[in-house]
Amino acid sequence: PPPGGRRGAPRLRLSFKKRRRGPPAGWHSEFVVEKTGMEARAAVSALAKAFGTDPGSIGFYGTKDKRAVTLQRFTARAVPPEAVGRVAARLAGGAGRGRMRLGRAWVTTRPAELGRHGGNRFEIRLPFGPGAGPPG
């Protein structure tokens, strides 16, 4: 007999497990938010409410100035990119203080966390012309 004590051809095992469709386990939607007059924690609360999820499932990179127009990356655990698109459409056209606009979302397996982002870029725009000082 061959090694292992078996005779004949080796047996072939077939598996007919259903192949999982959709994003991998532990997935998140990642998207960019343009915020005006809103801190990151307030944005997390608003996004969690809009997605119908827990604020702990929303992550973000870095902290941004509440008084500026800022772009910030967020992730939402187990929220499909299509749901981000629907919320973006609902939030579009919001006026006044504390408004948000959401960009297109994509799937990632890494949640956003403070300190994980590789760096920042800033563009400072002043509301007064060249050579003029601040109002006042």
Disulfide bonds with the S-S distance in Angstrom:
none
